[in-house]
């Protein structure tokens, strides 16, 4: 008898959790009629973005930044004792 009661409680708990998880899903909410379906909004086509002209130093192949930016010791965290 005790197994039946514990099994019933466990089954009811699993069913409740599964129901709550399913109802939180938007598709299930739509099918059950809990929320109204959203009307699709047709967005007007935006014009293509215009990129500003690049700086002449970048086009000429001039280096940008310094090598120390990549290999600076303070960038890396070290656990080795000093």
N, C-alpha and C positions, 0 to 999 in steps of 0.2 A: 504494500500500500504506500509505503514511504517512497519507494522508487517511482511509483506512478505520480505522486504529488510533485516530487522533485523534477521529474521529466516534463510534466505539464508546465511547471514554472519556468524551466529552462527553455522549452519550446515557445512559450508565450513571450519570453524575454527576447529570444532570437527573432521572432516574428515582428515584435515591436521595433527592434533596431533596424531590421530590413525594411520595414514600412517607412520609418522615419528617413532612412537613407534614400529610399526611392522617391519619396515625396519632395526631398530637397533638390532632386534633379529637375531641371527646367522643362525637359521634354515630357516628363510624367505630369508635371503641373499643368502643362497645356492640355494633355489628353484628359485629365480629370476635370478640367475647367476651373482650376483654382486661380489662374491668371489669364488675362486677356492676351491673345496673340498680338505681337507688335506689328504695326503696319510698316512694311519696308519703305525706307526713305530713299528716293532716287536722288543721288547727289549730282549736282551739275559738274560737268567736267572742268577741272581747273586747268589753267594754262600751264604749259611746261615751264619749269623754273629756268631762269636765265642765270648762268654762272658768271661771276665777275671774272675779268681777265686776270690771269696769274701774274704774280710779280716777276719782273724781268730777271732777278737774281736766281729764281728757281728754274726758269727756263734755260738759263745759261749754264746750269749744272754746278752752280756754286754750292759748297757744302752748307748744310743747315744744322745748326747746333754744334756741340763739341763732343768728342769721343768720351770725355769724362762723364757726360750725362748717362752713358750706358754702364760704365764700369766703375762708378763711384763706390767706394767701400762702405759709405754710410747707407747706401741703398739696400745692402744685403745684411741680413740678420745672421749673426754667427753665434753658435753656442759654445764654441771652443774657448777655453780660458786664454786670457792674454798674458 
